[in-house]
Amino acid sequence: MVLKILLVLLPWCLRRPLLQWMFSYRLHPTSFIALAWVFPNELVMEAGTTIGNLTVCKNLGLIHMKSCSQIGRGNWITGFPLGHEVYFAHEKDRKPELILGEHSAITNRHLIDCTNSVTIGQFTTFAGFQSQILTHSIDLRENRQSSAPIRIGDYCFIGTNCVLLGGSSLPDYSVLGAKSLLNKSYTEARGLYAGTPARLVKRLPLDLKYFQRKKGHVA
């Protein structure tokens, strides 16, 4: 613990090679972690990836940030380690991981539970503030903790203050409206999904400039 605290406080030019040497992390020379607590079992940061100040990432098996993806400030990203003899022992294929596609972004001050896999597609923006991804809950019938993966497709936009529950998915080229609850897996692309629970409100045209981006950043 003390060693990790000292590592966090080091300048990035010193911290990056030490993280690679001590933890075998794969960190591209153009990747960057600010003043943040980021210690998964395995960390892969491709070219141009960044993690902002005061973000916490702990108890994950893997974080894989593909090229030009970003995690902003003040996010709380946690998982639950594999191999526990009581919790989630019945889930043999559970993966506590976060996968970010190329040019995707998680903005600021979100809560992301990666007890099971969370996959965010390329050119997708997890936007606004205070949204939650919750991959685990209590199975009342079996009286035990259970989890399920969550997938957000390519070129999606997640509005502020949303909740996404385990087993849900948002298809490609789709928008989840502010304050919505996504609690099921949808497959129809190019949709505006909104409400509590979320439902398909209308279809979206593919000629929207957001869907045509070649760079993740929106000016």
Residue pairs with C-beta under 8 A, 6 or more apart in sequence:
4 37
4 39
7 15
7 18
7 19
7 22
8 15
8 35
8 36
8 37
9 35
10 18
12 32
12 33
12 34
15 33
16 27
16 29
16 31
16 33
19 25
19 27
19 43
20 26
20 27
23 39
23 43
24 42
25 42
25 43
25 44
25 45
26 43
26 44
26 45
27 43
27 45
28 45
28 46
28 47
28 48
28 49
30 47
30 48
30 49
31 45
31 46
31 47
31 48
31 49
31 50
31 65
32 49
32 50
32 51
33 45
33 50
33 51
34 50
34 51
34 52
34 53
34 55
34 73
35 53
35 54
36 51
36 52
36 53
36 54
36 55
36 56
36 57
37 55
37 56
37 57
37 58
38 51
38 55
38 56
38 57
38 63
39 57
39 58
40 57
40 58
40 59
40 60
40 61
40 62
40 63
40 79
41 60
41 61
41 62
41 81
42 61
42 62
42 63
42 64
43 62
43 63
44 62
44 63
44 64
44 65
45 51
45 65
46 65
46 66
46 67
46 68
46 69
47 67
47 68
48 67
48 68
49 65
49 66
49 67
49 68
49 69
49 70
49 100
50 70
50 71
51 57
51 65
51 70
51 71
52 70
52 71
52 72
52 73
52 74
52 75
52 108
53 73
53 74
54 73
54 74
55 71
55 72
55 73
55 74
55 75
55 76
55 77
56 75
56 76
56 77
56 78
57 63
57 71
57 75
57 77
57 78
57 98
58 77
58 78
58 79
59 78
59 79
59 80
59 81
59 96
60 77
60 78
60 79
60 96
60 97
60 98
60 114
61 79
61 81
61 82
61 95
61 96
61 97
62 95
62 96
62 97
62 98
62 99
63 77
63 97
63 98
64 97
64 98
64 99
64 100
65 71
65 100
66 99
66 100
66 101
66 102
66 104
66 122
67 102
67 103
68 102
68 103
68 215
68 216
69 100
69 101
69 102
69 103
69 104
69 105
69 216
70 104
70 105
70 106
70 216
71 77
71 100
71 105
71 106
72 105
72 106
72 107
72 108
72 109
73 108
73 109
74 108
74 109
75 106
75 108
75 109
75 110
75 111
75 112
76 110
76 111
76 112
77 98
77 112
77 114
78 112
78 113
78 114
79 96
79 97
79 113
79 114
79 115
80 87
80 88
80 96
80 115
80 136
80 147
81 96
82 94
82 96
87 145
88 94
88 115
88 136
88 145
88 146
88 147
90 144
91 116
91 146
91 147
94 115
94 116
94 147
95 116
95 117
95 149
96 114
96 115
96 116
96 117
97 114
97 117
97 118
98 112
98 114
98 117
98 118
98 120
99 117
99 118
99 119
99 120
100 106
100 120
101 119
101 120
101 121
101 122
101 123
101 124
101 154
102 122
102 123
102 216
103 122
103 123
103 213
103 215
103 216
104 120
104 121
104 122
104 123
104 124
104 125
104 126
104 216
105 124
105 125
105 126
105 127
105 216
105 217
106 112
106 120
106 126
107 125
107 126
107 127
107 128
107 129
108 129
109 129
109 130
110 126
110 129
110 130
110 131
110 132
110 133
111 130
111 131
111 132
111 133
112 118
112 132
112 133
113 132
113 133
113 134
113 135
113 136
114 133
114 135
115 135
115 136
115 147
116 135
116 136
116 147
116 148
116 149
116 150
116 166
117 135
117 149
117 150
118 133
118 135
118 149
118 150
118 151
119 149
119 150
119 151
119 152
120 126
120 152
121 151
121 152
121 153
121 154
121 155
121 156
121 172
122 154
122 155
123 154
123 155
123 213
123 216
124 152
124 153
124 154
124 155
124 156
124 157
124 158
125 156
125 157
125 158
125 216
125 218
126 152
126 158
127 157
127 158
127 159
127 160
128 158
128 159
128 160
128 161
128 162
128 178
129 160
129 161
130 160
130 161
131 158
131 159
131 160
131 161
131 162
131 163
131 164
132 162
132 163
132 164
133 150
133 164
134 163
134 164
134 165
134 166
135 147
135 148
135 149
135 150
135 166
136 145
136 146
136 147
136 166
137 145
137 146
137 147
137 165
137 166
138 144
138 145
138 146
139 145
139 146
146 166
147 166
148 166
148 167
149 166
149 167
150 164
150 165
150 166
150 167
150 168
150 169
151 169
151 170
151 185
152 158
152 164
152 169
152 170
153 169
153 170
153 171
153 172
153 173
153 174
153 189
154 172
154 173
155 172
155 173
155 210
155 211
155 213
156 170
156 171
156 172
156 173
156 174
156 175
156 176
157 174
157 175
157 176
157 210
158 164
158 170
158 176
159 175
159 176
159 177
159 178
159 179
159 180
160 178
160 179
161 178
161 179
162 176
162 177
162 178
162 179
162 180
162 181
162 182
163 180
163 181
163 182
164 170
164 176
164 182
165 181
165 182
165 183
167 183
167 184
167 185
168 182
168 183
168 184
168 185
168 186
169 185
169 186
169 187
170 176
170 182
170 186
170 193
171 186
171 187
171 188
171 189
171 191
172 189
172 190
173 189
173 190
173 204
173 206
173 211
174 186
174 189
174 190
174 191
174 192
174 193
174 204
175 191
175 192
175 193
175 204
176 182
176 193
176 194
176 198
177 192
177 193
177 194
177 195
177 198
177 201
179 196
180 193
180 194
180 195
180 196
180 197
180 198
181 195
181 196
181 197
181 198
182 193
182 197
182 198
183 197
183 198
184 197
186 193
186 200
188 200
190 203
190 204
190 205
190 206
191 200
191 201
191 202
191 203
191 204
192 200
192 201
192 202
192 203
192 204
193 199
193 200
193 201
194 201
195 201
204 211
210 218
